Amino acid sequence: MSTVKHTWNPGQYLKYGGHRVRPAIDLLARVDADNPETVYDLGCGPGNSTRLLADRWPQAGVTGVDNSAEMLKQAAADLPNLQWVEADLNGWSPDRPADVIFSNAALHWLDDHGALFPKLLDHLNPGGVLAVQMSGNYAAPSHMLIFEAAEPWKDKIGPVMRADPVGDVSVYYDALAPVAGHLDIWETVYVQALDGDNAAAEWIKGSALKPLLDVLDDDEAKDFFAAYSALAQKAYPKRADGKTLYPFRRVFVVAGR
């Protein structure tokens, strides 16, 4: 059996691109910044959210930051006029203070949010805005079933599993309220009607399952995904109209300096 790195697949991630970008649209609508000069998109992936920033602020210097060369290659092909930086967000800092730091569906991959969010706020110019959206769906069947499916490979998968990296909304309030000029925190559950076979599993394959697949060899990865798929199909069955309803909770934070 061969062992390979299961790299981020832009095509898999964008299979439900419209649903993935909708929270970014909702987040951006709450960002009060008229003429920012320096804008960063942290965890930009294939650039679907970065495009929104460039369209809103065409005069700004917009930079997408991600740790995946595959995602950045796709982003640069689609949006060659923007700046793209490959970097680990754990150690990222801007070259100069920013006016907007935006992040759609990325910071839940990082730990210690109580320290991280004030640190990001500190990278802003006075009057700047930090705007973040994260997956808050870790208590849903789609995520809890991962633990059940992973049991035969728990020795390999266990060390990279993340039980619930996104804190209660009070975590973000307590971290930011003492240092933010203004603060807006909210939650939304999107009832997503997905197309395709085994849609919930295909969604998760493009995001939360990726680091788990990374630590398995080819045959193990196929068996693990098959086991997870069988569970997900029962929890999220296709309806008579061919759609799969997949509710997805997301957490939003907008903080001004």
SULLIN-V192341 format. One record per residue. BURIAL is + if it has 16 or more other C-alpha atoms within 10 Angstrom, else -. Layout:
# SULLIN-V192341
burial=BURIAL
burial=BURIAL
This chain:
# SULLIN-V192341
burial=-
burial=-
burial=-
burial=-
burial=-
burial=+
burial=-
burial=+
burial=+
burial=+
burial=-
burial=-
burial=+
burial=+
burial=+
burial=+
burial=-
burial=-
burial=-
burial=+
burial=+
burial=-
burial=+
burial=+
burial=-
burial=-
burial=+
burial=+
burial=-
burial=-
burial=+
burial=-
burial=-
burial=-
burial=-
burial=+
burial=-
burial=+
burial=+
burial=+
burial=+
burial=+
burial=+
burial=+
burial=+
burial=+
burial=+
burial=+
burial=+
burial=+
burial=+
burial=-
burial=+
burial=+
burial=-
burial=-
burial=+
burial=-
burial=-
burial=+
burial=+
burial=+
burial=+
burial=+
burial=+
burial=+
burial=+
burial=+
burial=+
burial=-
burial=+
burial=+
burial=+
burial=+
burial=+
burial=+
burial=-
burial=-
burial=+
burial=-
burial=-
burial=+
burial=-
burial=+
burial=-
burial=-
burial=+
burial=-
burial=+
burial=-
burial=-
burial=-
burial=-
burial=-
burial=-
burial=-
burial=+
burial=+
burial=+
burial=+
burial=+
burial=+
burial=+
burial=+
burial=+
burial=+
burial=+
burial=+
burial=-
burial=-
burial=-
burial=-
burial=+
burial=-
burial=-
burial=+
burial=+
burial=+
burial=-
burial=+
burial=+
burial=+
burial=+
burial=+
burial=+
burial=-
burial=+
burial=+
burial=+
burial=+
burial=+
burial=+
burial=+
burial=+
burial=+
burial=+
burial=+
burial=+
burial=-
burial=-
burial=-
burial=+
burial=+
burial=-
burial=+
burial=+
burial=+
burial=-
burial=+
burial=+
burial=-
burial=-
burial=+
burial=-
burial=-
burial=+
burial=+
burial=-
burial=-
burial=-
burial=+
burial=+
burial=-
burial=-
burial=+
burial=+
burial=-
burial=-
burial=-
burial=-
burial=-
burial=+
burial=+
burial=-
burial=+
burial=+
burial=-
burial=-
burial=-
burial=+
burial=-
burial=-
burial=+
burial=-
burial=+
burial=-
burial=-
burial=-
burial=-
burial=-
burial=-
burial=+
burial=-
burial=+
burial=+
burial=-
burial=-
burial=+
burial=+
burial=+
burial=+
burial=+
burial=+
burial=+
burial=+
burial=+
burial=-
burial=+
burial=+
burial=+
burial=+
burial=+
burial=+
burial=+
burial=+
burial=+
burial=-
burial=+
burial=-
burial=+
burial=+
burial=-
burial=+
burial=+
burial=+
burial=-
burial=+
burial=+
burial=+
burial=-
burial=+
burial=+
burial=+
burial=-
burial=-
burial=+
burial=+
burial=+
burial=-
burial=-
burial=-
burial=-
burial=+
burial=+
burial=+
burial=+
burial=+
burial=+
burial=+
burial=+
burial=+
burial=+
burial=+
burial=+
burial=+
burial=+
burial=+
